[in-house]
Amino acid sequence: FVKVKNYFEKNSITILDEFLIKKNKEYGFVVKIPSNIGTLLFYVYSKDKTSISDNDVAVAYAEAQRKNMNCLLLTTGKLNKKGEESVNKKFFGSVMFRQLK
């Protein structure tokens, strides 16, 4: 997943662990993200899909919770209406969404 690796390099994110979920479609990562308050550990769920639903957000959140981490959801697609509601209300503060260009 070249776009994900490029995003990590551009933002000085260090990969600690990498998981293949679905070949060429879904990957999971444990990463260190630099911030003003110090280095943060995140679970990154990346998905190559045009429309991200509330189900996709819930799966990413559940995986992050299993590892006791916050979640960064990276995707090539956009959030649909229910997915946007999940990120902004239901999982607010626990799931961050970024669309890869």
C-alpha positions in Angstrom: 0.0 0.0 0.0 2.2 2.7 -1.4 -0.1 5.7 -0.5 -0.1 4.7 3.2 3.7 4.4 3.3 4.1 7.8 1.6 1.7 9.3 4.1 3.8 7.9 7.0 7.0 9.2 5.5 5.6 12.7 4.8 4.3 12.9 8.4 7.4 11.4 10.1 5.3 8.4 11.4 7.3 5.3 12.5 5.9 1.9 11.9 6.3 -0.5 14.8 4.2 -3.4 13.5 2.4 -4.2 10.3 -0.6 -6.6 9.7 -2.1 -7.8 6.4 -5.8 -8.0 6.8 -7.0 -8.4 3.2 -4.4 -8.6 0.4 -4.1 -5.3 -1.5 -7.2 -3.9 0.3 -6.8 -3.7 4.1 -3.8 -3.3 6.4 -3.3 -2.6 10.0 -0.3 -0.9 11.6 0.9 0.1 15.1 2.7 3.4 14.7 4.5 6.1 16.7 3.2 9.6 15.7 5.3 12.7 16.8 3.3 15.5 18.4 3.8 18.6 20.5 3.2 16.7 23.7 5.4 13.8 22.9 5.2 10.6 20.8 1.8 9.0 20.6 1.0 5.3 19.8 -1.8 4.7 17.4 -3.4 1.8 15.6 -3.8 2.6 11.9 -6.4 0.8 9.9 -6.0 1.4 6.2 -8.6 0.4 3.6 -8.7 0.8 -0.2 -12.4 1.5 -0.7 -14.4 4.3 -2.4 -17.0 4.7 0.3 -16.4 4.1 4.0 -19.5 3.1 6.0 -20.2 3.2 9.8 -19.4 -0.6 9.7 -15.9 0.1 8.4 -15.4 2.7 11.2 -16.7 0.3 13.8 -14.3 -2.5 12.6 -11.3 -0.1 12.8 -12.4 1.1 16.3 -12.8 -2.5 17.6 -9.3 -3.4 16.3 -7.8 -0.4 18.0 -9.6 -1.1 21.3 -8.3 -4.7 21.3 -4.8 -3.1 21.3 -5.8 -0.4 23.8 -5.0 2.4 21.4 -6.7 5.2 19.6 -7.4 4.7 15.9 -6.3 6.5 12.7 -8.5 5.4 9.8 -6.7 5.9 6.4 -8.5 5.3 3.2 -8.6 6.2 -0.5 -12.3 6.8 -0.3 -14.7 9.2 1.4 -16.9 8.7 4.5 -20.6 8.1 3.7 -23.2 9.9 5.8 -23.4 7.1 8.5 -19.6 6.8 8.5 -19.2 10.5 9.1 -21.7 10.4 11.9 -19.7 7.6 13.5 -16.4 9.4 13.4 -17.8 12.8 14.5 -20.2 11.6 17.2 -20.2 7.9 18.2 -16.4 7.4 18.2 -15.4 11.1 18.6 -11.9 11.4 20.0 -11.2 7.7 19.5 -11.2 7.5 15.7 -9.4 10.0 13.4 -10.2 9.9 9.7 -7.8 10.9 6.9 -8.4 10.5 3.2 -5.4 9.7 1.1 -5.0 11.5 -2.1 
